[in-house]
Amino acid sequence: MQVVGICSLCGKAGRMNTCSLCGAIVCSDCYYTPKGVCKSCKNKVSRKVI
């Protein structure tokens, strides 16, 4: 889901995405689209899958 706001990871303003794991509102630079998660949760998801 996209909203307008400020990224909770880098502070950038604009269109945001919501992480499906932690619920963080993050910009496109901090969002990992293939998994629908923020870059903080991306590492957690990658570790669980491998």
N, C-alpha and C positions, 0 to 999 in steps of 0.2 A: 504494500500500500504506500502511495506517495502522499506526503504532506509538505507544507511550507514551514520552515523553521530554521533552527541552528543545530548543526551536527554536534552530538554529544561526545564525539571522539576528537575532532579537530577544530571545532568552533566555526566552521564555514557556514554562511547563511545561504538559503535557497531551497530548492526542492529536495526533500528528504525521503528516505525509505525507512521502513521499520524492520528491525531484525526479528526473524521468526523465533529465535531462541531466547534472547534476553529482553527483547522489546525496546532496545535502544533506537533512538531516532538518529540516523546517520546519512551523510551525503553520498553521492554516487562514488566518490573516491574511496570512501570507507565501507562500501557495501559490496559483498561478493554475490553477484546476481545468480550464478548457477545454483547456489545452495540457499539463497534467500536469507543470508546472515551477514552480520557486520564482520569486519576484519578481525576483531577480537575473538568472536565465536568461530570464525573460519578455522583457526588452528585447533580448536576443541573438536570440531566436526571431523577434520582431517585425521586426527589421532584416533578417534573412535572407529573410523572406517577402515583404516589400515591394519 
